């Protein structure tokens, strides 16, 4: 954390504390599952997808549709949101469900709902960009 700029330390610390407090509450429950590794995996996937998009942008690379979609459904943060919701809502949490969800790839319901969310977000953004470029201000 020492290497982070001052403005990022607060954000990092808040996220770190949240990720570690939620598993503590789950550990106190009936099942006593240790879920930190599952939350870390979903956040790591999200950060990797952000990094991939940043590399594409700074290298001037335009990904193919397949490359874009493969990354976009994660970068909309659907898997992170849905995994957190699962831990808040489901009681008791089943460890076999967690293993199949996080480490065998995400279930198709998470993948497809995240993809729909991302495509809808992209459609909204594209209409704003078109309206900006069609402005008769000059």
ChimeraX attribute file (.defattr): number of C-alpha atoms within 10 A of each C-alpha:
attribute: neighborCount
match mode: 1-to-1
recipient: residues
	/A:1	9
	/A:2	6
	/A:3	7
	/A:4	10
	/A:5	9
	/A:6	10
	/A:7	8
	/A:8	11
	/A:9	14
	/A:10	12
	/A:11	10
	/A:12	13
	/A:13	12
	/A:14	10
	/A:15	12
	/A:16	12
	/A:17	10
	/A:18	12
	/A:19	18
	/A:20	14
	/A:21	13
	/A:22	16
	/A:23	20
	/A:24	16
	/A:25	13
	/A:26	20
	/A:27	14
	/A:28	11
	/A:29	13
	/A:30	10
	/A:31	13
	/A:32	14
	/A:33	17
	/A:34	13
	/A:35	19
	/A:36	15
	/A:37	13
	/A:38	19
	/A:39	20
	/A:40	16
	/A:41	14
	/A:42	24
	/A:43	19
	/A:44	13
	/A:45	18
	/A:46	22
	/A:47	15
	/A:48	15
	/A:49	20
	/A:50	18
	/A:51	13
	/A:52	14
	/A:53	19
	/A:54	13
	/A:55	12
	/A:56	13
	/A:57	12
	/A:58	8
	/A:59	9
	/A:60	9
	/A:61	11
	/A:62	11
	/A:63	13
	/A:64	9
	/A:65	10
	/A:66	9
	/A:67	10
	/A:68	13
	/A:69	15
	/A:70	14
	/A:71	20
	/A:72	23
	/A:73	23
	/A:74	25
	/A:75	23
	/A:76	20
	/A:77	20
	/A:78	23
	/A:79	25
	/A:80	22
	/A:81	14
	/A:82	15
	/A:83	19
	/A:84	16
	/A:85	11
	/A:86	13
	/A:87	18
	/A:88	13
	/A:89	9
	/A:90	9
	/A:91	12
	/A:92	13
	/A:93	19
	/A:94	11
	/A:95	13
	/A:96	8
	/A:97	9
	/A:98	17
	/A:99	13
	/A:100	12
	/A:101	18
	/A:102	18
	/A:103	12
	/A:104	9
	/A:105	10
	/A:106	18
	/A:107	12
	/A:108	10
	/A:109	9
	/A:110	18
	/A:111	17
	/A:112	14
	/A:113	14
	/A:114	22
	/A:115	21
	/A:116	14
	/A:117	17
	/A:118	20
	/A:119	15
	/A:120	12
	/A:121	12
	/A:122	13
	/A:123	12
	/A:124	11
	/A:125	11
	/A:126	12
	/A:127	10
	/A:128	12
	/A:129	11
	/A:130	10
	/A:131	10
	/A:132	11
	/A:133	9
	/A:134	9
	/A:135	8
	/A:136	7
	/A:137	6
	/A:138	3
